[in-house]
Structure formats: C-alpha cells, structure tokens
C-alpha cells in the first residue's frame, strides 16, 4: 500500500472538476506538473486540508485523514509566496509552533539553518533576506514541524533561473538527508526532470500519467504526455505505416538527416522521408534543432552539424516511433 494514497479525490467548481487517484511511497520525491489551471495547486490544498473535497479519500500510512483538521494531518507546506512573520527574526520564524524547551528549540533551529545553508542567519531580520534566503527559511520552518509529508507549491517560481537551479538542488539534498516524503508542484518541466523520483502529470483537473521522467519521456501513453514532456513530431499514422490508425510520434533525437538522396529500400529498418525542406535551424549549444516540412507536415529533427542544403532526407528508426492517440 502506498504511504500516501489519493483515491477518487474529487472537487467540483462551477466550470472545473478535479479528479485524482494516485499513490506515493514513503520517502518518495514526487513532482506534479501540468498546464496552468490543470489543478496542481488545488490538489495540494485538498491533501493539506486547506480545502474540502466533494468525494474520495486521502490516507497517510493507512490512516484516513480526509476529514481531519489541518493541524492534525502532520503535513507541512511551503508556498510560492513568502509567508514568514516580518515581526520575528529568522530564528523565531523557524521556532514558531515548536513545543520543545528553549535550549532544544535553538539546537533544532541552528541545525535546520545549517541544513538549508544559512548558518549564522539566526538573528537576522526577515526583511533583510533575499528571495532565495527567505524561501530557505520557509523550508526550514516547515521541516521544523516534523511533518509526515512536505508539500511544496511552486516554491521557486518567484526566483531567477540561476537561483532556482541552486535552491532546487538544495531541496533535493535536504530530501535525501531527511528521507521525508515530498510532493512538489512546478510548471517547469526541466525542474521536475532534474529532482524528482517520479512525476505526476495533470490536465484539465485529471491525473493523466505517472512515472519516472525517463518513462514518461521515452514511453508516453498519449500525445498530450508526449508533447508535455518534450519536443517531438506527430504525424497521421497512415502517412508512415499502412493500415495504422491514430498518430505516430517521435523525438527530434530519433530523426537523422542526410544531405544525400536516399530511399526506404536502402534502409529497411527506418522510415524515410526524402526531400524534406528545412524551414528553420536553431543552434542549441551542442547541436541544431531543425524545423522541416514534408508533404505539408512539420517535422522536428536534431543534427550535430548545420546542414548545407535546403532539402534533406530524414530517417527515423522504426522501433523508436510510437503509435499514440
């Protein structure tokens, strides 16, 4: 049985219904991704008890917490907006809600400041902190409550890109050090791929796919998941394989270009698109991403070198092409 189990959880609004079912193992780092308005933050609110569901259950370690009060659930939460108390210094913010004696409180808060990389910040004013420092203090305060599960709702969205990368690595290191179960909502696919154990994808209020980053990228079950986890090309299946319905999909790195004239007979293990026209060529540092057109259909390919010709042949290994709906 999963440590956290969401079973047929439902929340109805006037023009939106959230419906979710999934499980999270103890100590797992799950990232929840999806388009804006897909229900990611609503899901966290229901798990935390900030909102009440219209149906379904939330259980932790086999115990139904669906109707429990927020403070009884053993769940910590870190929001994207900084929610520190401005009248308290860093140390007091972390210690807020602790029941230990004064000396023990200081020992714990000092240890947490060290854990989040803020040694020596105990007496600093909250107003003097940078955005990244404030978010680290908020994380330390959430951990201080010793939650069974820690929920993080786009905690780095207000920070610039270099700082996001630094702090997300710190969050992963903290998870690994403490072994705490974390659910991390983000709109950033790269962020989810880099720090998660597994990823849950939401779309229109529903949980549509779940797996490791590699599983979702290499073996998506539908076109939405395929495109949401990375770039690719979708074509009518009959254009590639006779008598096949639906669509076929392949990633840019699975497409090889040739500036020589080739045919399918020369490469029986591949699908060949001869005379594809290059529409765009973007240098990405280590390679080029090419936008091409073949018989009116767009193709996306990756190339180690910049093509010299405007028209090329494209080859895709048949076993790397997915049949999706």
N, C-alpha and C positions, 0 to 999 in steps of 0.2 A: 504493500500500500504506500502511495506517495506520502511524504511528510506533510505537504500542503496539497489538499485536493479541492479543486473547484468543480462542482458537479451541477450542470444545468443552471448555472447562475444567470439570472435574468433581471434586467432593469428596463422598464418601459417609460419612454418620454413621448411627447406629442408627435414628433416626427423621427424618432430614433429608438431602436430597441437593442440593448446589449444582451448577447447570449454567449456564454463562455463555459467551456469544460476543458480542464487540463490538470495535470499533476506536476509537482515539483519535489524532487528528492531532497532529503536533509543535506545541508551544506552545498547545495547547487547554486550556481550563479546564472539566473535566467534573465535574458533581455527581452523586453516586449517592444516590438516595432510595428509601425503601420502608418498610413497617411494621417494627416491632421483630421480630427473628427472621427477616427475609427473606433474610439472607445478606450484607449490606453489608460488615460488618467481616471476615467470612470471606473475601470476595473480595479485600480489601486484603491480608490475611495471605498468601493464595496468590500474589498478584502480588509481594509483598515477599520471599517465600521463608521466611516465618515458619512456614508450614505446607506440606506436600507434597500435590499433587493426586493423585487416582487416575486421572486421564486428561486429555488435552488439552494445549495448549501456551500459553506466554506468550513473545512475541517483542518485542524492542525494536529498532527500526530494522533489521528483517530478521534479527536475531540471536536464536536460540532460547536463552532464559535459564531455561527450566523447571526444569532440574536444577542450575543454578548455586547456589553458596553465597550467603548473604545479602550478604556484603561485596563480592561480585564483580558484583552486578547493577547498581550505580550508581543505586540507588533510596533516596531519603530518606523518612522517615516522621515525622509529628507526631501524637501520641496525644491523647485527651481527658484522660487523667491526666497530670499534670506529671511528667516523667521527668528533671529536672535533678539534677545532683550537688550535694547540700547542703554538701559539704565544700569546694566550689570557688566562687569568686565568679563574677559574670556573665561577665566576660571569659574566664576559664578554661573555663567551660562551653562557650562558643562555639568556643573554640580546640581543644577536645578532639578528637583524631583528625587535626588538621591536620599536614601534613608540611613546611610552609614554615618558613623561618628565623624567629627570634623577632620581628625587626622587621617582617617581612612578615605574620606572624600578627596582630600588633597593628593593622597597617594594614587588614587584611581585617576583623577583628572590629569595629574602630571604624566602618568603612564599613557593616557589616551592622547595627550598633546604630542608626546614622543612618537606614538604610533602614526599620527597624521602629519608628522613632520613640522610641528610648531613648538618645539622646545623653547622655553623662555618667554612664551606669549601669555602666560597665566594672568598677569596683572594688566595687560593691555586693554584699552578701551575698544569696544566693538566698533565704534565709529572710525577708528584709525586703521581698520583692516581693509585689505584689498578684497575684491570679489572672490578670488580663489581662496584666500585665507579664511574669509567668513564661511565659505562653503565647507572647508575642512573642520572648522569649529562646530558647525551644524552637524556634520557627520560624527564627530567625537561625542557630541551631546546625545545623539540618537543611540550610539553604541553604549553609552554610559548606563542607559536604562536596561541593559542586558536583554534585548528583545529576542524572541524566538526566530523572528523573521524581520528583515530590514527591507523596507520599500523605498525606492528612490525614483522620484518623478521628475525626469529630465533635469537632474541637478546641475548640469554643466552648460545648459543652453544659453545662459547669460554671459558666458565667458568667451574670450577669443580662442581661436583654434589651437595655438601652441599651448596655452594654459589648460585647455580641455584635455589634450593628449597627456599632459603631465599628471593631472589630477585623476584621470580615469585609470592610469597605471597605478596610482596610489590606492585607489578604491579596490582594484583587483588584488593588490598586495595585502591590503587590510582583510579582505575576504579570505584570502589564503591563510593568513596568520591566525584568524579567529575561527574559521570554519563555519561562519554564520550563513544561513540561507538568505539570499538576496534576490529581489525582483527589481529590475532596473528598466524603467521606461525611457526610451530615447527615440528621436526622429532620425538619428544619424546611423545609417547602415554600417559605415566603417567602424564606428564606436562599438556597435553591437558585435560585429565580427571579431573585433580585437580583444574583447574582455569576457565574453560570455562562455559558459559551458554549453548552454543551449539557447535557442531563440524561439519566441512565440510571435507569430505574425497575425495581426488583426486587420480586418477590412469590413467596413460598414457594420461595426458592432459585433462581428463574429470572429472567433478564433479559427483561422483558416489553415494554418500549418504550424508544425512544431518540430524541431530537430536541431542538430548541431549546425553551425554556419556552413560547414563543408557539405553536409547532407542537403541542406536547402539550396545551396548554390549549384551543386552538381546534379542533384536529382529532384528538382521541383516537381510538385504534383499537378500544377496548373500554371497557366500563363501569368496570372497575377503574381504568384510567388516567384516565378522565373524572372519577371521584369523588376520586381521589388527588391530582389537580392542581387541584381547586377544587370549589366548591359547584355543585349543579345538581339537576335533576329528571329522573327516569327513569320512563317510563310504558310499559305494553304498547303495542306499535306499532299494533295493530288499533284501539285507542281513538282514535288520531289519523288514521291512514291505512288505508283498507280494503285487505284482502288483503296487508298487510305483516306479516312475522314479526319476532320478536325484540323489541327495546325501542327507544324513541326517547328522546333526551336533549337537554336544552337548559340553558343557563346562566341564572342569575337576571336578568342584564342584558339578555337577549334577550326577556324577557317584559315586556309593557307592560300596565298595568292601566287600566281605565276605570270610572268610577263611573256611567256612563251605560249603558243597556241597548243592546247591540249584537248583531249576528248575523254569521255567516260570509259571508252574501251581501253584506254591506256592505263586507267586507274580504277579497276573494278571494285575496290574496297571503299571508294569515295563517291560522293555525289559531286558532280562537276557543273559549274555554271560558267560557260565560255562567254567571252565578250561582255563582261560586266564593266560598266562605266564608273570611274571614280568621280564622285561628286564633291567629297571633302577629304582632307588629310590633316589630322591633328597630331602634333608631336607631344607625347606624354612623358618625356624624360628617358624612359628605357625603350620605348617603341612608338609606333604610329598607330592611331586608330583611324581606319578608313571607312568612310561612308560611300557605299556603291549603289548602283541601280542595275537591276537585271530584269528585263521584260516588264518594266514598270514597278517592280517590287524593290524596296530598300533592303540592303544587306549591310551588316556591320562586321568588319574584319580587323584583325590585328596583324601588324607587319613589323619585322625587326628593322627594315630599311624603307626609305621613301621610294615609292615606285617612280620610274622614269616615264612610263607610258600612261596615257589617259584611260586605256582599255586593257583589262587584265582578265585572266581566268581565275575562278575561285574554286577551291576543293575543300570539301568537308568530309572527314571520316564518317562513314555511315553509322558506326556504333556510338558516335558522340551526339547524334541527332535524336532529340526527344520528340515523341508524339504526345502533344498536350491538348487540352480543351480550353 
